[in-house]
């Protein structure tokens, strides 16, 4: 079974404001992911700019089928 990470997050922007998410899920390679790598992944995946602090909360790894096709499959279309 594939691995996914489920977590809550809070992101502050350097120009004010912020966003948060609860029980957000992302596909991961392997059995774990660091909070730092997860923060970078979500900021890049959502194409966020002017990001200040990112807080990862309530992280847990779950066994669940990946929802996205691998990147090499996406480039073939």
URJO-V254705 format. One record per residue. OMEGA is omega in degrees with one decimal (999 if undefined). Layout:
# URJO-V254705
{{OMEGA} {OMEGA}}
This chain:
# URJO-V254705
{{177.9} {177.6} {174.4} {175.8} {175.5} {-174.5} {169.3} {177.1} {172.4} {-179.8} {174.9} {176.7} {-176.9} {179.2} {178.3} {177.7} {-179.9} {176.0} {175.6} {177.8} {178.8} {179.3} {177.6} {-179.7} {176.4} {173.1} {174.7} {172.2} {179.0} {-173.1} {-178.0} {176.3} {-180.0} {177.0} {-179.6} {179.9} {178.3} {178.1} {178.7} {-179.1} {-175.8} {178.2} {179.4} {-177.6} {-179.9} {178.9} {-178.9} {178.2} {176.2} {-178.7} {174.2} {-178.5} {174.2} {178.6} {177.1} {-176.0} {172.3} {-177.7} {171.8} {178.8} {-179.3} {174.6} {-176.9} {179.6} {176.3} {-177.3} {-179.8} {171.2} {176.4} {-176.9} {-178.3} {175.1} {-179.6} {-176.8} {-178.5} {-177.2} {999}}
